[in-house]
């Protein structure tokens, strides 16, 4: 519409292009001294391979110009990259693929803010429970962040302010950031409203979309009673996604950069675990109150999962675990029964216990490589079909254990949303 008499409300098309064009956006981030994961654009397999080897595996690969993370994948080797190029996308001069360094075990954040070109109001900072790499539409999100220090939150606010003003945002903007070793990394900026705006608005009582429209029509943040700032909360709101796995035969439930959810719900409470328990109830997750828990985690997570295992044992749950995990738990005072893999051909196996109704929840953290992720497919698929909740991160497991304790000890009552907005 450039060169016509059409008036575009809100952020200018040129600034939208800066946010969308990889080269222009990277240049802006360099000028603002904001870190970005190393990246490149490949127009052939050979170019993509050279970029991935220069950046270092694992890398996040995706076609250019996609929505919902379509065909986005984390690859761990040149062989996997070749398979991706041959089966997932057609790479050409007109259809390049984008390659980014994958930040292993980084915390991902979503930030929704309002800007009028002068002031910046941050409506909310949401921390993903899953590590960076899971599509934001699928991630469990916590508002406000529950693992970040005040110093890191201050860095996030300053980064958000700088980007919003540099892009001369008029209205809403969404930022996706990653935190690793207390450093802030820019993933992407979306100069528009995002799917999390209704969630934040309901959690805070601030109608972000309505105020954004007023700004686009010429009002300032000060005129609508906000000005610059950040909305702090004295309660937790947790967004949980709803998935259609039960209706899709054979689909793996492991979360990836490609969006799979079809809806979302919210739990809200002053207590963190109660908010999460409410969210799980709303999402249809059947957390157990007794019975057996099956634990199988990678080597790096054995120590981290110990508090969850101890809590489950104290609540009277029977712990079943794969050989390495069971040995570690017993060595650290948690009684556990060793469970073998089906292919081992000996002793009791996890799939049989699941079918017999002896498993009420599964904690499975696969190694960060695609082979290990594929190996757990049969177990995850059976869990979906039997409606057994499965936690694939240590953080998710710890939250589930806290929610189970809430479910066993509390009788929840109905409360008005207005109570949380006072």
Secondary structure, 3 states (H helix, E strand, C coil): CCCCCCCCCCCCHHHHHHHHCHHHHHHHHHHHCCEECCEEEECCHHHHHHHHHHHCCCEEEEECCCCCCCCCEEECCHHHHHHHHHHCCCCCCCCCEEEEECCCCCEEEEEEEEECCCCEEEEEEEEEEEECCCCCCCCCEEECCCCCCHHHHHHHHHHHHHHHHHCCCCEEEEEEEEEECCEEEEEEEECCCCCCHHHHHHHHCCCHHHHHHHHHCCCCCCCCCCCCEECCCCCEEEEEEEECHHHCCCCCCCCCCCCCEEEEEEEEECCHHHHHHHHHHHHCCCCCCCCEEEEEECHHHHHHHHHHHHHHHHCCCEEEEEHHHHHHHHHCCCCCEEEECHHHCCCCEHHHHHHCCCEEEEEEECCCCHHHHHHCHHHHHHHHHCCCEEECCHHHHHHHHHHHHHHHHCCCCCCCHHHHCC
